[in-house]
Every structure is written in structure tokens, then in C-alpha cells.
Amino acid sequence: MPQTDMAAMRLCGFPRTSWFLLLLLLGVGRSESGATTSSTSVILDPVSGQLRVTSGTQAGAVAWANFTDQIQKTGWSFLDLETNKAYNDSLQAYAAGVAEAAVTEKLIYMHWMNTMVDYCGPYQYQTQYCERLKSHIRTNLEWMQKQMETGEDPEYWHQIRLTLLQLKGLEDSYNGQVAFPTGTFSLSPFGFLLFQLGGDLEDLELALNKSDSRRVLGSGSCSALIKLLPGNQDLLVSHDTWNTYQSMLRVIKKYNLPFLSKAEGGSPIPGSVQAFSSYPGTIFSGDDFYILSSGLVTLETTNGNNNPALWKYVQPEGSVFEWLRNVVANRLAKGGAEWASIFKKFNSGTYNNQWMIVDYNYFHPGEGSVQQNLLTVLEQIPGLVVVADKSEELYQQGYWASYNIPYFEEIFNASGMLDLVKQYGDWFTHDKSPRAQIFRRNQTLVRDLESMVRLMRFNNYLHDPLSKCQDCDPLQNGENSISARSDLNPANGTYPFGALRQRQHGGTDMKVTSSKLFPDYGMVVASGPTWDEVPPFQWSTSPFSSLVHMGHPDLWKFSPIKVLWD
């Protein structure tokens, strides 16, 4: 951001003007200075009947992918992926994975080295936890294969099979072994499936008694805000991912997968086109933030589970991992209630989140009356899912905020939050936690996209009284804001629980869409830790410079950009 912008009048710690005018309009696939572009097609050879990958965009291909890498320039790369409805769904799904790996293989390698290379790898493979995890995954895959073969609920299991075929195509393409499976196929438990299981693994580690679980008590995982502008002139939906800084190789993806609801004779799926923030080697968002052709925007923040008694519900049979249920619901649902009905089937009890489903079909700018079905909220823990229409509450208070603490009392109590409140106080309550209070105070300042971005990138922890931690030394804490900067907490400080200490963890992005951007799958996005009232993150000067971060910019100081698709 130019120095003149930093000196401008401030609101919520951000310049009141100027920077938003510098948004970069991205036509993805269009070559620009400083960007690396590539495209590929997956062709069905008419002679051999085999799939092959070729560069460029070829007419009649099974799948096409265009990729633009601007990570060094904007902090983002962009993938536009489409399949050809002239071919059957299974071939399309596999070819989609093949095409994606062909144009993103370098990023996939670097992201694997940055985030997953040591997870149950060659030197850890025989540990007791890794053996339990491998058995759990294999048993689950075998159980799902049986369900796909029974013919019961054909729409659901057809989408499960297509998703796994897409993952199979991704893995085969990366390994240079493209061969469309004509019958039953298998996936490696510790291959690219681990990329998809990132969120599920955090709970699987606890359920399967991993001695050194990655779970940090109180650790936030995302902030979200759904905001009605004054006079209901617009509805903005925004999301910040909170993650480790090693995860910051990012891809904004647009999938156009014209699948049918059934293998034979089905209708086109409502969510055939999806735009979402994602990662190399991951065929769903993971954050999660989706703009869907059905008219839905779906997003979540993680609640987790703090009640060990509930881990008994995490079983490999009779369940589908959260990432897969998420994909199926996004593809098949026409509305919020239907999305929740699909998602809560086969609850795995892993990656336990609060999901918000916004249905833009029910939003009409300027209309003052309550529209039911506009906002559906779902919360999941092992053994329990609670769903409710929260449209009226959204209209009454003008916003809905989500910040890693359960909203529903039944979920809050069952997940062990009462014990945390007794031990640590208001920090773990839904209405008095730091982000609850900051959202309540600052959401009134949101008048447009620009001020929404300010709020979602907000972190003025050194001067904000709501960022104080009374039991910490020092008192002000970088975790306690809308976009966390835990790396700025002193390493020698004193903290009551792990989330408040110094970590290579914080808000790693921001995404927001509106009723005007939504129809074209557009969004405003920012990459990297916030740098509003705090120094930008720089690997070479940080306490974490020795951590593997292949492909990353050294200095993460990127302004927001607007993503538009050709």
C-alpha cells in the first residue's frame, strides 16, 4: 500500500479512501505482466480409448484448465477448470483431476513439502497412531465403496463416487500414471487424500489418541461476517481463514462440472459451477468459502469439540468425512434447508464447524420484510447436528458473526464449553469473547465493500481494549482480533492457554462477495496476514524463518484485489 494511503484518514485502523481504487481486475487466464499462465486439455484418444494431456485449449476435450500464478504479485494463483458434458460424469470427474494436477503440479509439490511431508511419512509410518489412522481411513473407504454399489440413495453416492474419482485423477496425473479406472478403484490413505482431510485430521488425532495432537486449546480457525447494509441495500458475505503461515500457497478456483444428479437419467446438479478459495492439491475449499450456481454462498468457522466422551461417535463405518459431505451438499442442494439435510447425513464427528448457508435467491435489495430461508445455520459435533433458520435474527440485528464458539446452547453445552468457561472465563463464551465484542462494536461501521474489508482485516491489538487478555503478560494479545496475528505475541510472554502464545498462525486471507458480485462468481480477496495497524509478516525477519515455506513471497504485503472471471 502506498505511503500516501497509510497517511490517509483512518477508520477501524484502515485508510478511509484510496486503496480500494487500486483493486486489480483479474480476467483469469489472461496473461499479465508478472504473472505465469498455462492451460491444458485432457483428450480422449479415439484410437486407444485412453486419456492424454495436451497443452493449450483443444476443442472437444473432456476437460480444460487455465492457470494463472500471481502469488509473488498478489498473493494468489487462479484456476479455471471446466469439463465437457458430452462425456459421462465419471470420465469428466477423473479428467477434471487430471487437468488440475497438470497445471498446478509445481504448487502441489511445494505445498506438500510445506505442510504435509512429515505427516505419517516414511519415518513415522509405523507409529501406533499412523497405523490406527490408516486402518480408519481404509475401513471408511471400503464402507463407502459398498454403499456406492448398493444403489440406495443413488444421487448422494453418485456424487461421492465422482468426488473420489476426481481425487484419483489428480493423484494419477501428478504421479504420471493417467489411466481411467473402469471398475472399483482405490486411493492411498496417505496420498493426496491427506490434503482433503486437513480439517478432519485435527479431530481424528484426538479421537484416535495421537499423543502429540496439533490441536491448540482455544485456537481460532476463521472469522465470518454476514452483513445487511443500511436499508437492506446489499447483503455482504465475508470470511477470514485462520491457519498456519506455512499454508499460504493459495489458489482461487472456479469449477464448472456439469454433472448429473444420478449416474443414469438424472437432472443437472444445481451446484455445477463453484468459485472458492482453496489450496494446491485440494479439490474443495478447506477454508471453507463457496459461491455456487444454485444461488447459495456457503461458509464455516470451526468450533471443534472439547468433550472427550463424544469421540466414541467417530467411527469409520456409517460415516462420511466432513470434506466429502461438504462437496456433496454444495453440488446437490437448491436451498439452505436442503443443504443442511444432505450435509448432516453420515455425520463423521470430525471437522466440527458452524456452517452458514446464505441463499441469495431470497435477497432482494431494499426490501424491508423478513425473508425466511435467507440464512440457515448448522452446527456439528460428534453424535449431534443442530440446524435452524436464522433469517429473522439476521434482519433484526443487521448481521450474523461467527468466530469459533458454538451458537446453539445444545451444541455449546455438549461440546464441553461450560468447563472451559469455568476455567478460563468469558474468553470462551459466545457473547463476551473478544471477537464477539469487536464484531458487535465495529459492524455498525460497515457501509460498503470497502468498509467490510477494513473490518475483516482489522487488528489493532496494541491499542484496542477488547484485545486485552487480563491473565496474560503482556496484556494486549494479537490473537484477540478479527484477523489474528499470533506471530506478534512475545515468545517469552505468559499466557493461560496455548492459543494466546506466539505461533506461526493467524488470519491468512480475506474473502467477501455481494449481491452484485455474486452472479458472476466475483469476490474481493486479500492474501496473507493483515498489515493494517501492525507490521506486515516477513519470513526472513520472523521467528519462524527456519520453517519450510517453498514458493512463498518473503514479504506478505498485498492489497485487496477484485476477482472477475472471463
N, C-alpha and C positions, 0 to 999 in steps of 0.2 A: 504494500500500500504506500503511495507517495507520501512524503513528509507533510505536504500541504493538507492531505486528508487527515493525518493524525492530529494536526493542529486545529482542525475544524471544531465547531460546537459539538458537544458530546451529549448523548442520551443513552442511558444504560451502559456507559463505557465505550460506545461506538461513535464514530463520526455521524453527525446528523445528515450530512449530504456528501456528495462527490463519489464515494467508492462504488455505489450501486450503478452509476453511469458507466463504469468501466467493465461491466459484465461482458464476458466473451460469448458471442453467439456461435454455438458449435453445430455445424452441419456434419454429423458423424459420417465418416467415410470420405470426407472432402479433405484433400491434402492441404496443410497449412505449414507455414514456417515454424520449425521447432517441433514438428510432430512426425512420428513414424506411422505410416499407413500400410496396410496389407489386406488382401482379400483372397478368398479361396472358394472353390466349389467342390462338392462331393458328387461324383458322377457314377451312375450305374452303367458299367460296361456292357453293351448289348451282346457281345460275343461270349465273354467269360461269365457274365452274370455277377461279377464282383464289383464292389465299390472301390473307387480310386479317387485320390485327392489331386486336384489340379489348381494352379494359381489363377487368379482372375475370376470374373463372374461369367459363368457359362450358362447359356440358355438350356432349359430342360434338366438342369441338375436336380438332385434330390435335396440338397441343402446348400446355402450360401452363407458366408460370414465375411463381414467387413470389420476391420480392427484398426483403431487409431490410438497410438500411445502418446499421451501428453503428460506423463507423470512428472517429468522434470520441469514442465512448463506450468501446469495447473494442478498437479497432484492426482490427476485422474487419467485412466485409459477408458476406451469406449468400444463396446462390441455390439454390432447389429447383426443378428442371426435370424435366418428365415429358412423354412422348409417348404417343399413343394407338395401341395395337397393332391397332385396327380398320383402320388405314390401312397402305399398303405401306411398306416400310422407307425407300425413297428420299424419300417425302413426309415421313415422320416426321423423318428426319435434317435435311432442309432446314428444316423448321418449327422444329426444336429450335434451330438457329442464329438463325432469325428471332426467336423468343421471347426468347432470351438477350440479343440486342442491344437489343430493345425496352425491357427493364427496366434495362439497365446502360449505356446509351449515354453518359451523363454521365461515368461512371467510365472507360469506354473512351477517351473523348476526353482526359481528364486523364492517364490512364496513357500514352497515346501521346505526349502533349506532354512528359511527364516522362522517357520512356525511349527513344523511337524516332523522334522528329520529325526529327532531323538525319541519320538513317541512310540513306544513298543517296537523300537528298531532292533537291528541285529544284536546289540549288546544288552537289550532289555527284554527281548522277545520271550525268554523263558521265565521271566518273573511271574510269580503266582498271580498277580493282578492281570498281567497281559494274557496269561492263559485263560483266566476267567472271562476277560473281555472278549477274547477270540471265540470262546465257546458260546457266549451270549449272542454275539453277532451272527455266528454261523447258524445257531438254532433259530434265531429270528428270521434269517433269510430263508431257511428251509421251511419254516412255518408259513411265511408269506407265499412261497412257491406253491405250496399245497392249496392255499386259498385261491391263487390265480387259476388253478386247474379245476376247481370245483364248479365254477360257473355261477356261484352265489354272489349277488351284488356286482354284476359284470361291469357297471360303469366305474365303480370305485377301483376294482382290481385291475381293470384295463389301464387306468392312469398310473397305478403303482408300477405295472409292468413297463409302461412307456418310460417312466422316470428312471427306472433301473437300467433300461436299455440305453437311454441317453448317457447315463453314467458309464455304462460298459463301453459305449462308443468313444467317450472321452479318454478312458483309460487305455483302450486298444490303440487309439490313434497316437497318443503320447508315446506308447511303447513300440510304435511302428508295426503293429500286428492287426491291421484292419481286416476283419472277417465277420460279416454279419451272421450272428447266431440264428440258426433256423429252428432250433428247439429250445430245450432248457439251457440256461446259461448261468454262469457263476461269477461272483465278484469276490475279489480278495478282501478279507476282513480288515487288513492293514494297508490297503492301497488307497486310492482316491476316495474311497468311502469315508476315510478319516476326515477329509476336508468337509464332507457333508455333515458329519457327526460332531462338529466342533462344539455346538451348544449342548447336545445330548451328552457328550462325554463328561462335562462338568458334574452332572448328576449321576452318571454311570460310575464315576470314580468313587462317589460316596456310597452308592448302592452296592457296589462290588468290593467295598472295603480296601480301596487303594490307600496305602499308608501315608503317602505324601500328596494328597489331593491338591489340585490347583485352586480350589475354592478358597477365597479370602473372605473372612467374616465381614459382612456389610458391603462388600464390593458392589458398586453400581454397574449396571450394564444397560446403558441407554437412557435418554430423556426424550419424551414425546409431548407435543402440544397440538391440540386441535382447537382452532380459534375462529369464532364468528366475529367478523369485523363489525364495527358500529353500523346499525341499521340493517344488519344481515346482508351487507353488500357483497361479501365474499366469505368463503369458508377456506381457511388455510390449514393444511395438514403437514406437520413437520416432525423431524426425527433426528436425534444425535446418536450416533453409535459411540459407546464407551468400550474400549478394547485395549489390548496391549499395543504398544507402539511398533512392535515388530510386524504387526498385521497390516501395515498401512500401504501395501501394494494393492491398489483399488481398481475396480472395473465397474463402470456404469453399463448395464446390459439392457438390450431390448430384444426379446424373443418374440418371433411370430411363428407359432407352431399350430397350424390349422388341423388339429386332431379332431377325431370324432369321439363322442361320449362312450361308444361301445366299439368293440373290435369289428363288428359287422352290423350295419344298419342303424348306426347311431346318428344323432344330430351333432352339428358343430359345437364344440365346447364354448361356454361363454367367455372364459378367460384365456383365449388363444393368443392374445397379444399382451405382453407384460414388459414393463420397464422397471428396473430395480437396481439398487446399489448392491455390489457383490464383490467377489474376490476371484483371483485366478484359480481355476480347477474346481470351482463351486458352481453347481447348476441351479441354485436357488440364491436368495439374497444372503441369509445368515444374519443380517442386521436386526430386524427384517423391515423392509420398506418397499412396497409394491404399488404400481399404478397399473390397473387391469382394464382390459377391453370390456369387461362386464359392467363397468361403471363404479367399481369398488377401488378404494385405496385401503390396503391392509398393512398394519404395522404393530410392533410389540415392544415392550420392555420386559426385562427378566425379573421375576420375583424370587425364583429359587424355592427351596424347601429346607426348613431348619428343624424339622421334626423327624428324627431317625426312625421312629416307629412306622413311618409311611413307606420306607424303602422296600418293604415286603411286597408292595404292589408293582414294583419294577421287575417284570418277568419277560423272558424272551418270546414266549408263546402267547398269543392273544393280544399282541400289541404291535403298533407300527410307530417307529421313531418319529419324533416331532417334525423333523425336517421334511419327511415324506408326507405326513398328514397336512402340513402347510401347503406343499405343492399341489396336492390333490384338491384341497378346498379352494385354492386360488383358481384352479382350472375349471372346476365344475359348478361353483356357486354363482347364483344370479343375484343374491342379496345377502344381507348380514346374518339373518336367522338361519338361512340355508348353509352359509359358510360355517357357522358355529356347529350346526348339526353334523356336517361332514367331518369337521376337524376333531370333534370330541370322540368319534369312533376310535376304538382300539387305543385308548389313552396309554401311552408308554410310561407316563410319570417322569419323563426326562425333558430337559429344556423347558422348565416350568415358567410360563410367561403370563403377562396380561396382554391380550390381543385386543386391538381396536379395529373395527371394520366400519369404514366410512362409505356410505352409498351416495355418490353424487347424483344418482337418479332422483333422489328425494330432496335435493337442494335447489332452490330457486332464488336467485339473488333479489334482495329487497323484500322478500315475503316474510311477514312477521309471525305467522302462525307456526305452531309446533308441527313438524313433520316426523311422525313415527318412522322407524326403520332407517333414519339417517345415521345413527351411531349405535352399533352393537358392541358390547364389551364382554369379553370372555376371559376367565382366569382358570388356570390348570395347576393342580398339584397331583402327586401320585394318589390314585383312587378317587379323585373328585374333580369335576369341572362345573363351574358356575357361569351362567350366561344371563345377560339382561339387556333390554333396550334402554339406552341412556340418552336418547334424543332430547327428552324433555329437560333433563339436567343440563345438557349442553346449551339449550336455548335459555334456560333460566339464569345460569351463571356466566354464559358467554364463552366458556372454554372448558376443555377437558385436558387435564395434565396427567402424565404417567411417569413414574420415577422409581420403579423397582420396589415398591411397597404395595402389598395387596389392598385392593379397594373393598372387596366383598368381605364382610365380617366372618362368614363361614370359612373362607379361604385363609384370612388373616389368623384366626384362632387355630385352625387345624395345622397350619404350616409352622407353628412354633414361634410366631412373632411375639406373643404375650410374654414369653420368657425373656426374649431379648429386650423388650421394653422395661421389664422389671430390673434387668441387669444394667442396661445402658441408658435408659431414659427415652426422651422424646425423639431422639435421632431415628428411632425405628418405628415411629408412629406415622400413620397415613396423613394426618392433618398438620403435624408440627415438625416434621422432618425439614432439614434445610431447603431442599428443592421445593417441597410443598409450599413453604412460605415465600420463597423467591418467585415461583410461578404466580402465586396469588397476588403478590405485590406488583410484579412487572408486567403481567399480561394485559393490564389496562393501557399500557403504552403502545400496544401493537395496533397500528392503523393501516398497514400495508405490508407488502412482501419485505421491503427494506427493514422496517422495524421488527418484523418477525425474525429475520436473520439475526439482527442485533441481539434479540432475546435468546435465541437458541445458541448463539456463540458467546453468551455472557459469562464472564468470570472476572470479578473484581475482588477476589477473596481477601486481599490485604486490607481493603477499606470497607467491605460490606459487613455490617454487623450480623447478618444472617449466615455468614460463612464461619462464624466463631465455633470453636469446639472447647467448651468450658473445662474439659478434663485433659486437654492437650497442652503441650508446651512445644512450640508457640501456640497461641490461641487461634490465630487465623489459619484456615486449612484449605488447600487448593482442591480437595475433593468436594467441598461443600458449595457447589455452584452448578449451574445448568450444564456447562461443558467443563468437566473436571480437568484439572492439571495436577495430578498426584505427583508427577515428577518434580514439582516445585517445593514440595514439603521437605524440610531438612532431614537428612539421614539420621542425625543424632537427636531428633525430637523424641518426645514421649507421647504415646498415643494409646487410647483404651482398647482399640481393636484394629485389625490389620488393614482395613480399607482406608484408614486415615494416615497411614505411614507413607514414606517415599516409595513410589513404584513407577515402573515404565508403563503407565496406564492412565487413561483419561479419555476425554471426548476426542475421537479421531476423525469426525466428519460432521456435516450438517446437510440435511435434505429438506426441501419444502416444495409443495405443489399447491395449486389453487384451482378454483373452478374454471379459470381462463386457461391455465397451462395444462390442466388435466386432460382435455380431449385429445391433445396431440402428444400425450405422454411426456410433457415437458416438466422440468423441475429446476429449481435453483439449488446449487450444491456448493459446498466448501470442503476442502480436503485438509486433513492434518489437525493437530491440536490448536485450539483457539489462541489468538495473539492480540486480543483487544486491549486489555489493561495489563497484560502480562507479557514477558519476553517470548518471542517465537521459539519453538522447540528446534534444537540443532543437535544432531547426533554427536558431532565432533567435540562439542563443549559440554555435553550432558554427562551425568554419572553412569550412563549406560552405553557409552561409546564402544565397549568391547563386545556387545551383543551383536549377533549376526543380523544384518539388515541389507541384504543384497538388493540392488536395484533402487534403493531409496534415494531421494534427494537428501543432501546433508541438512540444508536449512528448509524447514517447513513454514513458509510464509506466503501462502497462496490466498488471493482474494476470491470471493464467491464468483461463480460463473453460472450462466443460464444454459441448460442443455436442451437443444432443439434437434429433432431428427429429420433428415431428408426423407 
